[in-house]
Amino acid sequence: MTYSPATRPTFYFIGVTTGQSSIMKIFPVWAEYLGLGDVEIKGIDFPPHDTAENYREAVDFLKNDPLSLGALVTTHKLDLFEACKDMFDVIDPHATLMAETSCISKRDGKLICHAKDPISSGLSLDGFLPKDHFADTGAELFSIGAGGSTIALSWHLMQESRGENRPKRIVVSNWSQPRLDHIREIHESLGSDIPIEYRLAATAQDNDDILASMAAGSVVINATGLGKDAPGSPLSDAAPFPKNAIIWELNYRGNLVFLDQANAAKTALCLQVEDGWTYFIYGWTQVIAEVFNIEIPVAGDRFNAISEIATKVAGR
């Protein structure tokens, strides 16, 4: 890829199909509302699991181009960290623990690696979970996909500060064993007493079989990227969702087959079905606050205004 020096302050979005994201329309309006000045957003697209050389080339450009301010990273969070961790001057504690990069910023001449998902995913999840859901129901967590989002969400739900309001069991599935080994290492370092299972699931039927074992009221998450970064769903159309389950599709755009499958069973099984819109808003605002070194609240009138701008611009 050829990188041209920025001619005005520029914020980057490192993803797969960045041009299709609502952020390309929303960011300019947010920038005006937040008083960010004459800034622009640009996308950098890589196929999933791209080469280390390509990730390093992008980070090297960001590090050395004066008007390139930083970036939000999605899909490539784990791979980019593994390829580029030696290039950062500072790596924050969450990024170190989770071995991921979801935000790149600059401060005082230093390039900084952040992991913002533990904050943004936790805010989004707690925003729609019923109060004391796990404590009251004995529900479990099934997260399909062992990437950065599942690492962050499981970390959030495993915190001892939640008391009894934690899943009674956590199951993580993934199509490849190395990702499962990686998340197991992170979980073991936390020393949690929650039983956790790591299941290799090469097919939708494998995930269906796991789903059939989940308790009523369980939280089921599509954290695979299927539906946005690649077509399809990690479940079959005959997926046996638990009764009263909370189903969360982390994506908000694309051909969201997983979301359609959950909505098809919603009435019969009394499901609560959520998409990734609030996750999108929390994720972007947390990174923008870091890159531009400003305060963006996570609740209240100002946050509500930011959310309403995004919803209006995206036409939701």
Protein Blocks (a to p, Z undefined) as FASTA:
>chain_A
ZZdddfbdcdddddfblmlpmklmmmmmmmmmnonojaddddddddehiafklmmmmmmm
mmmmmklnbdcdehjlmmmmmmmmmmpfbdcfklmmnopafbdcdeehiacdddfklmmm
mmmmmmmgcghklmmnopacddehjbfklmmmmmmmmpmklommccfbdcdddfbfklmm
mmmmmmmmnopabdcdddddfbfklmmmmmmmpcehiacddfeopojlpgcjfbdfklcc
dehiacddfbfgdjdfklmmmmmmmmmnopacddfklmmmmmmmmmmmmmnopacdfedj
klmmmmmmmmmmnoZZ
